[in-house]
Amino acid sequence: MKQLFLIAFRNLLSHRRRNLLLGGAIAGATALLVSLGCLSSGVKFTVLESATAVATGHLNVGGFYKVTAGQSAPLVTDYKKILAIVEKTLPDLDYVAPRGRGWARLVSDEGSMQVGIAGVDMSQEPRLPKVLKMKEGNLEDLGKPGNVLIFASQAKKLNVKTGDNMVFSVLTARGVNNTVDVRVAGVAEDMGIMTSWNTFLARETLNRLDQTNESVTGALLVYIKDMKRIPRDIDLLRKALTDNGYTVMDRADKAFWMKMQDINREDWTGQRLDLTDWEDEMSYVNWTLKAIDGLSFLLTTVLLVIISVGIMNSLWIAIRERTREIGTLRAIGMRRRGVMAMFVMEAFCLGAMGTAAGAAAGCLAALGLNALHLPVPEGAQFFTMSATLRFALEPARIIGGAVFITMCCTLISLIPSFTAARMKPVAAISHVG
């Protein structure tokens, strides 16, 4: 095997120009695959980091309360009893943040818009300050009753700034129109689709707006220490809540607000709980990750086809040029499988060197682009979930991509290599090229 490797390596060196061009194409395809993979990983990590702080926990004990069969609200009543069950049931619990949920019309002197409201208690939200980046104002002021936090695109549409007054107007779960005056505590940077319609309000103020008491919240955002335990923890919680007399809805991979229409058609009243994880609540943005992965697959497939044709042509030419050499090797005792292995080894070496160079170039490009904090156009933030382009190096994905391309290069070489191995020694030696 060592001799075959040396022969293959020397043959690659003897045709530098041709192999440099082909190796460059392999490196380019690998670099593109790695760069797109880093972008996809960056978007995924951004969604995970931002979504679990801004919109959802690792697990969510949410629910719906129906005063009448046709009207529901995203409420959990007497939530402290449920909180006690969560704390008792989950062995790897980090902390739980009660979070209000609701919708209302936010009205300023110069505009209005329909928004989602997250009612928060900042003393129970350690992740929010790490994720939200303020353009103006102080996040700490959100802890004061009557204060609201909005995002840059909303401030632009409503033409407001920190310190301005606005009004929330809502139809409560009991069918009563209610309003509450609020003051802009701060304006945070946009974070894509997750913040295009979201606002933050002190939980006490949201209760006053919805005319609910302190025993009511929208959901319990549960954060655990090991996210690999999410499926097991959901099963544990479902059993514990059911055993304590709560009615738990069937699990569906939809955000809570996407379930409202179906729930309003169901004939029941009272409280039902809904257990979800962060992927269920963010299912409406998962298609962006699939779109990036799909684009990466499409471009890589096209490039691999081109590279495969190049490798086959290169080996056909090499076989034609080295027909007498093949005959000599066969005549002195090399078996067919040895000839075949020699050409396969050449393709493997070319693929391995090309993918190694491409993977290194792709990683350097991703790190460089990440360090530049490139701004993302407002329209594209819908896909990136961030105001800046983020790349993340995921070793397993990078190594897997490089190995995949190397294996494709090796496998495609089997066709011409098999032809070379079938040559008869006498005919090959007497061949005139």
N, C-alpha and C positions, 0 to 999 in steps of 0.2 A: 504493500500500500504506500509506503514511503517513497519507493522508486516511482510509482505511478504519479504521485503528487509532484515530485521533482520534474518529471517529464512534462506534466501538464503545465506547471508554472513556467518552465523554460519555453514551451510552445507559445504561451501567452506573451512572454517578453519578446519573442521573435517576430511578433506581428503587433507591435506597440500601437501604431496609428489606428488600425481597425479596432483593436480591443479598447483603446482609450475612448473612442467615440461610442462604442457599445456600452462600456462601463459607465461613461458619463450619462447616457440615457437611463441606465439602471439607477444610478445615484440620484438623478433628477426625479424619477418616479418615487423613489424611497423618500426623498426630502419632502416632496409634495404630500405624500401619505402621512409622514410624521407631523408636518406642520398642520395639516387639517385635523389630524388626531389630537394634537395639542390644543387646537382651537375648540374642538368638540369637548375635550376634557375640561378646558377652562370654563366653557359655558355651563357644563354640568356642575362643576364645583361652585360656580357663581350662583346657580339656581339652588343648589343644596344649602350653601351658606346663607344666602339672602332669604330664600323662601322659608327656611326653618326659623328665622328671626322675625321677618316682616309679616308673613302670611300664615304660617303653620308651624306646629312643633314637629318633633319626630313622630309622635303619635298624637291623635286628637280625640278627645272624648267630647264630641259635640252632640247636637240633638235638635229636635224640633218640638215646639209646643203649639197645639191647635186648640184655640178657644171654640171654634166651630169646625165642622168637617171640611169646609172649603177654604179655610184661611189659616196659614201656618206662619210661624216666626222662628228664626234660628236661635232658640233660647234653651238653656239648661236651668231648671228650677232647683232650688235647695242644693246648690252645687257643692257645698262644703261636705255633705255626706258622701258624695261621689269622690271628692278629693281624698277623703279618709280611706276609701276603698282602694284608690289608685296607690296611695302611699303604702298601704298594707300589702298590696298584691305584687308590685314590681320590685324585684330584688336589686336591679341595677338602675334604679331611678336616680336622676340627677336633681331635677327640680320641676315644679309645675307652675305655669303662669295662667291664671284665669284671664280670658280675653273676651271682651264684648264684641258682638257682631251686629251689623245692621246696615241699612241704606237710608239715605236722605238726600234732599236737595240742598246744596250749599249755595247761599245767595250773598253776593257782594253788591256794592253800589253800582258796579258796571257789568255784571254778568251773573250767571248761575250755571250749575252743572250737577248732574246726578253722581253721587259718590258712594263708595263703600266706607263704612266706619269701623275702625278697630278701637274698642275701648280698653285702655291699658292702665295699669298701675305700675309706674316706673320703678318702684321699689322691688317689683317682682319680675322685671324684664332685663336681666343682665346682658342679653345678647344684642338688644336694640342699639345701645350706644356704640357697639363695635361695628355695626353694619351701616347704620345711617350716617351719611356725611352731610353736614349742615352747610348750606350756602349763606344763611343769615339766621340770627337768633340763637337761642340755647335750647338744647334738647331737654335739659333739666326742668325748664319752665312748663313742659308738658305735664308734669306732675301736679300742677295747680289746677283746681276746678275752673272750668270755663275757657281753658286754652285748647287750641287745636294746632296740629302739625300738618302742613300740606307739602306738596312737592313742586319743583320748579315749573313744570308744565302747567300745573293747576294754578299756580300763582300768576303765571303769564296770562292764562285764559281769563281769570277772574280779576286781573289787574290789581293785585293786593301785595302787600309786603308785611314784614314783621311789625306787630303793633296795631294793624288794622282790625276793624270789627266786621264780623259777618254773622249770618243767621242760618241755622240748620232748620229745615222744615221737613216733617215726617208724618206719615200716617201710621199710628201705633198698631200693635197687634189686636187691640180692642176696637179698631176702626175710628179712632179719634185723631184729628189733626192737631199737631203740637209743634211748637217752635222753641228754640233756645238760642240766646245770643252767645257768641264765642269771640275770642280774640286770637289772632294769629301769633302763636308762640315762636314759630320758626318756619323756615323753608328749607327742605332737604333736597339734595341732588336727586335727579330722576334715576330710577333703576329698572327701566324697561317696562314691560307690560304689567309687572307686579305692582307698580306704583302709579300707573297712569290713571287709576280710578280710586286708589286707596288713600284714606286719611286716618290720622290718629287723634283720638280724643281721650281726655281723662275719663276713666270708667265711671266715675261718679256722675259726670256730666252726661254721658251716654244713657245712664239709668234714668236721669231726669228727663232726657229727651224722649226716651221710649216709655216713660212712666212705669218703670219697673223698680223693684226694691233691691237692696244690697245682697239678697240671697240668690239673685238671678245673674247669670252670665251667658255669654254666647257659646263658649267652649273652654275646655281645659287643655292647654297646650302642654303636652308631656314631653320632657327632654330626658333621654336615657344616656347612659355612659357608653354603651356598645350598640351601635346601630344594626349590627348583624342579628341582634336579638329581637328586632321589630316584629317579625311574624309570630314568634313565640310569645312575646309580650301581649300582642293583640289577642291571641287565643286565651291567655291567662286572664286578661281584663274582661273579655266577653263572658267567660265562665263565672268570674267573680261578680260581675254586675247582674247577670241572670240569676245567680244563686241568691242575690240580695233583693230580688223582686223587680228589677228594672226590665223594661222591654227594649231590646237592642235590635236595631234594624239590620237587614242583610247588607253585607259589605258591597259597595260599588265603587269602582275607580273613577269617581267624579268629584269635583269640588262641591262643597255644601250648597252653594248658590245654584248649581246646575240641577239639583235634586228638587228644588222648590215646586216646580210645576207638577212633577209626578206626585209629590206628597200632597199637594192641594187637591188632587183627584181621588186620593184614598179616603175611605170612609172610616175615620177614627178621630177621637179627640183626646186631649191630655198630652202627656210627655212620652216621647220615645227618644232613646239615645242612638247616636251614630258613631261607630268606631272607624277611624281611617288612619292612614299614615301619610307622610308628607308627599309621597308619590301620587296617592289618590287625590289629594287636594290640589296638586300641581299638574294633573293630567292634561290640562288644556295647554300647557307649554311644552310637553314632552315631544311634540311633533317637530319642534325646532331642532332638538338633538338628533332626531331621526333624519331630518332634512340635511343636516351637516354630514352625518354619517353616510347618507345616500349619495350626496355629491362626492364625498371622498371615494366611495366605492366605484362610482361611475368613472371618475377621472382616472383612478388607478387601473380599472379594467381596460380602458382605452390604451393607456400607456403600456400595460402589460402585454396587450396584443401586439403593439408595435415592437416592443422589446423581444417578444417571443419570435416574431418574424425575423428580427435582426440576428438573434442567436442562431436560429436554424440556418439562415443564409451564411452566417460566418462559419458555422461548422461544416456546411456543404462545401464551401470554398476550401476550408482547411483540409477536408477529406480528399478533395480533388488534387490539391497541391501536394499532399503527403501520401498519395496512393502507394508509391514505391516503398516509402518508409513503413507503411502498414504491412506491405508484403514481406519486407525484411524481418520485421518484428515477429510476424506469424511464422516465417521460415525458421527462425532461431528458437522457436518454442513457445512464444506467447499465445495463449489461448484466446478464443473469441471473446470471452467475458473480460479478459484483460484489456483487449482493444476497446471494447465498449466502455469499460470503467475509466480508461484513460481520457476519452472524450467527454464523458460525464463529469469527470473530475475537473476538466478545463472549464466547463460551464459553471460548475459549483464554485470554483475559485473566482471566476469573473463575477458571478452573482454575489458572493460573499464580500468581496472587496468593494464592489459597487454599492451594495446596500449599507455596508459599514460607513463608507464615506457619505452616502446620502443621509443616513440616520444622524450622523454627527452634524452635517450641514443643517438638517431640519431642526435639530435641537438648538443649535446656535441661533438660527433664524428666529425660532420661537422665543428664546430667552431675550434676544435683542428687541424684538417687537414688544414683548411684555414690559421691558424696562422703559420703553418710550412712552408707555401709557397713552397709546394712540386714541384720540377721541372717536367715538362712533356717531355717525349722523343720526339725527333724531328718529328718522324712519327705520333705520337698521337696528335701533335699540330694542325693537319688538323681538328680534331674533337673538341678540346677544345677552339680553337681560341686564345690561350694564351700560353706563355712559362711556366706558373705556374698553378697548379690546383686551381680552385676557387670554393668555395661553398658559396651559399647565402641563408639565412633563409627567406622564404616567409611564413609568419604566416597563411595566408588563405589556402595555399597548405598543410602545415603541419597539421593544424587542420582538413582539409577536408580528408586527408589520414587516420588520426586516427579515425575519425567518420565513414568512410567507412568500415574499418576493424572491428570496434566494431559492426556496423550494420550487417555485414556478419556473425559474430559470433552469434549475437542474432537471426537472421533469421534462421540459420541452426539448432538452438535448437528447433524450432517449431515442427519438425517431432517427436523426442522422447517425447517432452512435451505433444503433442496431444495424443500420446499413453498412457502416464501416466494418463492423465485426463479421459480417457475412462474406466479406471479400475472400476469394481463394488466393492463397499465397503466390502461386505461379502466375496467375493473371495479374495480380497487383504488382509483382516485381517487373514484369514485362511491359507494364503500362507506360505509355509515352504521353506526358502531360502537355 
